[in-house]
Amino acid sequence: MDDLFNWDETGTDLLRKWARQYVGWATHEMSDPEDLEWSLEKQFPVSEFKLMNVDWDDYYKDDVLQNPRYDPSFITEEWHNPIVISLENDEIIIWDGWHRIATSIARQDECITTIVGRLPKKAVCGEVI
């Protein structure tokens, strides 16, 4: 899959395949991609990441601005690939996209395109899902 992939036409299986490439990169706490339901959210609120226990200002200064791999255009450009996260047990687990999230927060973006994996809902006390 390349940077100009048509995300609008991407189904669950391709989103899962895209996410699978990041297994083990971010944390050992991520679920198996096969156990999650995947969706593309073009308007995922950046404010959700501010609730995490991460010092995004320091991350942006140290890992984005001071990173020799990124040129200055990274800070102003629009990204073609979505970030990848899972929402598990009321926690955001970032699989891919730390630099883009930090930059989005610094730019005061409201939303970021995100591939989201969620644990399937389970019926509680005979509830029909």
C-alpha positions, 0 to 999 in steps of 0.5 A, a space after each residue: 500500500 502506498 502513501 496515496 492509497 484511496 482510504 475511502 474505499 477501504 474495508 475492514 479487512 484492508 484496515 486490519 491488514 494495514 494495522 497488522 504491520 505495526 504489531 509490536 512497535 508501540 506496546 506489548 499491550 495491544 490486542 491481536 488485530 484479528 480480535 478488533 473491529 476496524 474502522 476509518 474515522 476521518 474526524 477523530 478528535 485530537 483532543 482525545 490524545 490530550 487526555 493521555 498521560 503523555 507530555 505532548 509538548 516535550 514529545 513535539 520538541 524532542 522527537 519532532 523538531 529535533 529529529 533529523 529524519 523530518 524536514 520542516 515541511 512535516 510540520 505544515 503538510 497534510 498527511 496521506 496515511 492515517 494514524 493507527 490506534 486501538 481503543 481498549 478498556 477505555 484506553 487509547 493505544 497508539 500503534 502508529 502516528 506519535 509524531 503526527 499526533 504531537 504535531 497535530 496538537 502543536 498545530 491545534 488541529 481539531 481532528 486527525 484521520 485515524 484507523 481505529 480498532 475496537 474490541 467487539 461489544 459483548 452482550 451484558 445480561 441478555 442484551 442484544 447487540 
